Amino acid sequence: MKSTSSIFKIAICKEDLDAEEQEDKISEVTVIMTAEFVDVNKALVPVDSE
């Protein structure tokens, strides 16, 4: 996975963070990525207006 997945780089936190801080950071990134993904989809997928 480390050599084939570009997501690996953002899924690993610095070693100096404890487990709870790592979970918090990964949760924050998940929220940001989800919002960005939704925005991209809104821009690419036309909305049917009836």
C-alpha positions in Angstrom: 0.0 0.0 0.0 2.8 2.4 0.9 4.2 2.2 -2.6 1.0 2.1 -4.6 -1.4 4.4 -2.8 -1.2 8.2 -2.9 -3.7 8.3 0.0 -1.2 6.7 2.3 0.7 10.0 2.6 -2.3 11.7 4.2 -3.5 8.8 6.2 -0.3 8.7 8.4 0.3 11.3 11.0 3.6 12.5 12.5 5.0 10.1 15.0 5.0 12.8 17.8 1.1 12.8 17.9 -0.6 10.5 20.4 -3.4 8.1 19.2 -6.2 10.5 20.1 -4.6 13.4 18.3 -4.0 11.3 15.2 -7.7 10.2 15.2 -8.8 13.9 15.5 -6.5 14.9 12.6 -7.7 12.1 10.4 -11.3 12.9 11.2 -10.7 16.6 10.3 -9.1 15.6 7.0 -12.0 13.2 6.2 -14.5 16.0 6.7 -12.5 18.4 4.4 -12.0 15.7 1.7 -15.7 14.8 1.8 -16.8 18.4 1.4 -14.3 18.9 -1.5 -15.5 15.7 -3.1 -19.1 16.8 -2.9 -18.2 20.3 -4.4 -16.4 18.6 -7.3 -19.4 16.3 -7.9 -21.8 19.3 -7.8 -19.7 21.0 -10.5 -19.5 18.0 -12.7 -22.9 16.5 -12.5 -25.8 18.5 -14.0 -28.8 18.8 -11.7 -32.1 17.9 -13.3 -34.5 20.9 -13.0 -38.1 19.8 -13.5 
